[in-house]
Amino acid sequence: MDRFDANSYMLITKVPDYFGPARSANGDLAKTFIPAIANFFVISFSSDWRFSPTRSREIVRALLDADKDVSYIKIHSIQGHDSFLMPIPRYHEVLRTAFNRIARETGP
């Protein structure tokens, strides 16, 4: 394969293992989110082993504890971590709705 070095893929898959957004807040993820001014939208896929629905719900809980505006949905899928790349009608419907809402709220 001339286009992609397999070693870079190995490194990319390790980055999330070492990412600790709450490290600077003594492990308190909610405290980490306090300065944020965005609205949040968290999507998980039922079969994603890399970013599990359990972890997504932990993030949602921390956002709620930080009094942030957050929406969450878990999409049923059998494609695992690559689900976001697949033509899953419910996923596309949810994204379209979210993007349309953002466009209405920020449009002219």
Secondary structure as UniProt FT lines:
FT   HELIX           6..18
FT   TURN            21..22
FT   HELIX           23..25
FT   TURN            26..27
FT   HELIX           29..33
FT   TURN            34..35
FT   STRAND          40..45
FT   TURN            46..47
FT   HELIX           53..65
FT   TURN            66..67
FT   STRAND          70..75
FT   HELIX           80..85
FT   HELIX           89..106
//
